[in-house]
Amino acid sequence: MKYIDEFRDGDLARNIARSIAAEADPAREYRFMEFCGGHTHAISRYGLTDLLPPNVRMIHGPGCPVCVLPIGRVDQAIRMALEHGVILCTYGDCLRVPASDGLSLLKAKARGADVRMVYSTQDALALAQKHPERQVVFFAIGFETTTPPTAVAIEQARALGLANFSVLCCHVLTPAAIIGILESPEAKAGGVALDGMVGPAHVSTVIGSAPYEFVPERYGKPVVIAGFEPLDMMQAILMLVRQVNQGRAEVENEFTRAVTPDGNRKAQALVAKVFQLRPEFEWRGLGTVPDSALKLRPEYAAFDAELRFPLPYTPVPDHKACECGAILRGVKEPRDCKVFGTVCTPETPLGSCMVSSEGACAAHYTYGRYKDLAA
């Protein structure tokens, strides 16, 4: 197949669904976690759960970069904008994430902070060049997919001699998050009994398929990397069912048109040049996870906003009524949250899972809420 519409063929999807139903053992349950928020939205948008037999269940994971960002990191960004008068740049999904004191970056902007939405790191770099009299901070978030562009911007800033550009680095790492899920208290107590995982698409184009080998080797769980289209997802689920039925635990790659075992070596080398591991980093829902995020190397300290504007990080608990943390761990579904669709909506989000375009609650609200409420 060569064209996108071919990967959205309803007849082919139903054919794969019939194969899944025929091969799934009716005497057992299959619980697969789709790690990536893009997969969550694909499942909801195309109604893929309606095609699956009742004993094949998809569980949402922590693959939404905005959702896993803890409140304390958003507070840091807000304080830089309000207290230090910087031009704070970030991606659109970050703007409405609820922070402390009823604030968000968007509400801080209404109070006078210079917060700007950008579409790329190059936009932030251009602002620094255009306003040499102002400090420009790029609030960098995301998994391995968005990390190379941040590294490029930092290298360019150094080459240009920009003394007014820095990065508040909150880039996080996929393998560490998977460990966080599989090592969570609920998992150890049997509360998150996963039979396999659908590996992320965009992340895997950068890091490759090899970094997931520890999942079958250490935890005995199969991983199938999948693209974002409906047929990608259905085929990946079928591949997981077959692995479980055959007693296998391997890393398989459904997304062969974009993912290789080694990934993008050039991007990896650039990231390794600019960044190093943080010893620990707090995630929403997962708590503090060791070696799970990146920070700038000492030779790039001049572009580290945390050093330029020393604002200590302070952990902040989530809203008591918000179940985002449990949803990100796969313990609960959006409909299990008492405020879902009432107090918490995309227009008035209480938690980050309802804000982001990759959030499970946003997907469930947009594509599946009314069906669930009717049931």
Summary of the structure (lengths in Angstrom):
residues: 375
radius of gyration: 20.8
end to end distance: 37.3
largest distance: 67.9
contacts: 1321
relative contact order: 0.17
helix: 46%
strand: 18%
